[in-house]
Amino acid sequence: MESPPERSRCGWAESAPEYVVYHDEEWGTPLHGDDALFERLCLEAFQSGLSWITILRKRPAFRAAFAGFAIDAVASFGDADEARLMADASIVRNRAKIAAAVRNARAVQQLPEGLSALLWSFAPTGPRPRPATLADVPATSEESVAMAKELKRRGFVFVGPTTAYALMQATGMVDDHVAGCFRAGAGG
Protein backbone atom coordinates (compact mmCIF):
# COMPACT_ATOMS: atom_id res chain seq x y z
CA MET A 1 0.00 0.00 0.00
CA GLU A 2 1.27 3.43 -0.92
CA SER A 3 1.82 5.85 1.96
CA PRO A 4 0.08 9.24 1.83
CA PRO A 5 2.13 12.18 0.59
CA GLU A 6 4.01 14.12 3.26
CA ARG A 7 2.31 17.25 4.45
CA SER A 8 4.09 20.55 4.76
CA ARG A 9 4.27 21.54 8.44
CA CYS A 10 5.68 24.27 10.62
CA GLY A 11 9.40 23.51 10.99
CA TRP A 12 9.29 22.87 14.74
CA ALA A 13 6.76 20.07 14.26
CA GLU A 14 9.19 17.81 12.40
CA SER A 15 11.73 17.23 15.17
CA ALA A 16 9.89 14.48 17.10
CA PRO A 17 6.97 12.11 16.42
CA GLU A 18 5.06 13.57 19.39
CA TYR A 19 5.40 17.03 17.85
CA VAL A 20 3.92 15.82 14.55
CA VAL A 21 0.79 14.52 16.29
CA TYR A 22 0.53 17.59 18.55
CA HIS A 23 0.95 19.97 15.59
CA ASP A 24 -1.42 18.09 13.29
CA GLU A 25 -4.20 17.44 15.78
CA GLU A 26 -4.01 20.03 18.53
CA TRP A 27 -1.74 23.09 18.29
CA GLY A 28 -3.63 26.11 17.02
CA THR A 29 -7.05 24.46 17.26
CA PRO A 30 -9.54 26.66 19.15
CA LEU A 31 -9.97 25.28 22.66
CA HIS A 32 -12.68 26.37 25.07
CA GLY A 33 -13.74 25.26 28.53
CA ASP A 34 -12.39 26.29 31.90
CA ASP A 35 -10.77 22.98 32.86
CA ALA A 36 -9.24 22.46 29.41
CA LEU A 37 -7.76 25.97 29.37
CA PHE A 38 -6.63 25.63 32.98
CA GLU A 39 -4.66 22.53 31.98
CA ARG A 40 -2.99 24.43 29.15
CA LEU A 41 -2.24 27.41 31.40
CA CYS A 42 -0.60 25.07 33.94
CA LEU A 43 1.38 23.15 31.33
CA GLU A 44 2.64 26.36 29.70
CA ALA A 45 3.81 27.52 33.15
CA PHE A 46 5.55 24.18 33.78
CA GLN A 47 7.22 24.51 30.38
CA SER A 48 8.83 27.83 31.33
CA GLY A 49 12.59 27.31 31.00
CA LEU A 50 12.18 23.82 29.54
CA SER A 51 11.49 22.32 26.14
CA TRP A 52 7.83 21.81 25.25
CA ILE A 53 8.63 18.22 24.22
CA THR A 54 9.48 17.50 27.88
CA ILE A 55 6.04 18.68 28.97
CA LEU A 56 4.27 16.96 26.08
CA ARG A 57 5.87 13.63 26.96
CA LYS A 58 4.94 14.06 30.62
CA ARG A 59 1.40 15.30 29.97
CA PRO A 60 -0.33 11.99 30.82
CA ALA A 61 1.55 11.93 34.15
CA PHE A 62 0.66 15.58 34.79
CA ARG A 63 -3.00 14.80 34.16
CA ALA A 64 -2.90 11.91 36.62
CA ALA A 65 -0.99 13.89 39.25
CA PHE A 66 -3.23 16.97 38.97
CA ALA A 67 -6.63 15.23 39.02
CA GLY A 68 -7.17 15.76 35.29
CA PHE A 69 -6.68 19.49 35.88
CA ALA A 70 -10.17 19.77 37.31
CA ILE A 71 -10.07 23.29 38.74
CA ASP A 72 -11.98 22.56 41.94
CA ALA A 73 -9.87 19.47 42.67
CA VAL A 74 -6.57 21.31 42.18
CA ALA A 75 -7.84 24.28 44.20
CA SER A 76 -8.43 21.92 47.13
CA PHE A 77 -4.83 20.64 47.12
CA GLY A 78 -3.02 21.18 50.40
CA ASP A 79 0.45 20.64 51.80
CA ALA A 80 0.20 16.84 51.54
CA ASP A 81 -0.69 17.10 47.84
CA GLU A 82 2.20 19.47 47.19
CA ALA A 83 4.55 17.03 48.96
CA ARG A 84 3.13 14.16 46.87
CA LEU A 85 3.72 16.15 43.68
CA MET A 86 7.27 17.06 44.70
CA ALA A 87 7.97 13.34 45.13
CA ASP A 88 6.47 12.39 41.75
CA ALA A 89 9.36 11.81 39.32
CA SER A 90 6.95 11.45 36.39
CA ILE A 91 6.24 15.21 36.35
CA VAL A 92 8.38 18.34 36.56
CA ARG A 93 9.13 18.72 40.26
CA ASN A 94 9.42 22.45 40.73
CA ARG A 95 7.98 23.71 44.02
CA ALA A 96 7.17 27.19 42.69
CA LYS A 97 5.39 25.82 39.61
CA ILE A 98 3.41 23.28 41.64
CA ALA A 99 2.35 26.00 44.09
CA ALA A 100 1.45 28.22 41.12
CA ALA A 101 -0.90 25.56 39.72
CA VAL A 102 -2.75 25.39 43.04
CA ARG A 103 -2.82 29.16 43.45
CA ASN A 104 -4.02 29.64 39.89
CA ALA A 105 -6.83 27.10 40.39
CA ARG A 106 -8.00 29.13 43.35
CA ALA A 107 -7.76 32.31 41.28
CA VAL A 108 -9.90 30.70 38.55
CA GLN A 109 -12.58 29.98 41.14
CA GLN A 110 -12.83 33.72 41.77
CA LEU A 111 -13.47 34.64 38.12
CA PRO A 112 -17.14 35.59 37.70
CA GLU A 113 -16.91 35.19 33.92
CA GLY A 114 -14.90 31.96 34.06
CA LEU A 115 -11.43 31.29 32.71
CA SER A 116 -12.44 30.52 29.14
CA ALA A 117 -14.35 33.79 28.69
CA LEU A 118 -11.55 35.80 30.29
CA LEU A 119 -8.77 34.28 28.20
CA TRP A 120 -10.70 34.43 24.93
CA SER A 121 -11.49 38.11 25.56
CA PHE A 122 -7.82 38.76 24.66
CA ALA A 123 -7.92 36.91 21.32
CA PRO A 124 -7.12 39.35 18.54
CA THR A 125 -9.92 40.24 16.19
CA GLY A 126 -9.57 40.84 12.50
CA PRO A 127 -6.96 39.57 10.09
CA ARG A 128 -3.33 39.13 11.12
CA PRO A 129 -0.41 38.64 8.79
CA ARG A 130 0.51 34.98 8.41
CA PRO A 131 4.11 34.31 9.49
CA ALA A 132 6.16 33.35 6.44
CA THR A 133 8.78 31.49 8.49
CA LEU A 134 9.38 30.51 12.12
CA ALA A 135 11.57 33.61 12.43
CA ASP A 136 8.45 35.70 11.80
CA VAL A 137 6.52 34.17 14.71
CA PRO A 138 6.56 36.57 17.67
CA ALA A 139 7.22 35.53 21.27
CA THR A 140 4.68 38.01 22.63
CA SER A 141 1.98 40.33 21.37
CA GLU A 142 0.10 43.36 22.59
CA GLU A 143 -2.74 40.98 23.51
CA SER A 144 -0.50 38.55 25.42
CA VAL A 145 0.99 41.43 27.41
CA ALA A 146 -2.53 42.59 28.29
CA MET A 147 -3.62 39.04 29.15
CA ALA A 148 -0.64 38.48 31.45
CA LYS A 149 -1.20 41.80 33.18
CA GLU A 150 -4.89 41.05 33.80
CA LEU A 151 -4.21 37.52 35.01
CA LYS A 152 -1.60 38.83 37.46
CA ARG A 153 -4.04 41.50 38.62
CA ARG A 154 -6.49 38.72 39.40
CA GLY A 155 -3.98 36.76 41.46
CA PHE A 156 -2.42 34.40 38.91
CA VAL A 157 1.30 33.63 38.93
CA PHE A 158 3.73 32.21 36.33
CA VAL A 159 1.77 33.95 33.58
CA GLY A 160 4.10 36.37 31.84
CA PRO A 161 3.54 37.69 28.31
CA THR A 162 5.58 34.89 26.67
CA THR A 163 3.65 32.17 28.53
CA ALA A 164 0.39 33.95 27.66
CA TYR A 165 1.35 34.10 23.99
CA ALA A 166 2.31 30.41 23.92
CA LEU A 167 -1.10 29.66 25.44
CA MET A 168 -2.78 31.79 22.77
CA GLN A 169 -0.94 29.91 20.03
CA ALA A 170 -1.60 26.45 21.46
CA THR A 171 -5.32 27.08 22.01
CA GLY A 172 -6.09 28.71 18.67
CA MET A 173 -6.55 32.26 19.92
CA VAL A 174 -3.94 33.15 17.32
CA ASP A 175 -3.03 31.15 14.24
CA ASP A 176 0.76 31.09 13.90
CA HIS A 177 1.00 28.17 11.51
CA VAL A 178 3.52 29.40 8.95
CA ALA A 179 2.67 30.02 5.31
CA GLY A 180 2.80 26.73 3.46
CA CYS A 181 1.80 24.65 6.51
CA PHE A 182 -1.19 22.47 5.72
CA ARG A 183 -2.87 23.70 8.95
CA ALA A 184 -2.48 27.41 8.17
CA GLY A 185 -5.91 28.96 8.38
CA ALA A 186 -7.56 25.64 9.23
CA GLY A 187 -7.81 26.12 13.00
CA GLY A 188 -10.75 28.34 13.49
Salt bridges, closest charged atoms under 4 A:
GLU6 OE1 - ARG9 NH1 3.46
GLU14 OE2 - ARG9 NH1 3.88
GLU18 OE2 - ARG57 NE 3.03
ASP24 OD2 - ARG9 NH2 2.64
ASP24 OD1 - HIS23 ND1 2.89
GLU26 OE2 - ARG40 NH2 2.08
GLU26 OE2 - ARG59 NH1 2.67
GLU39 OE2 - ARG63 NE 2.79
ASP81 OD1 - ARG84 NH2 3.45
GLU113 OE1 - ARG154 NH1 2.96
GLU150 OE2 - ARG153 NH2 2.69
GLU150 OE2 - ARG154 NE 2.64
ASP175 OD2 - ARG130 NH2 3.04
ASP176 OD1 - ARG128 NH1 3.46
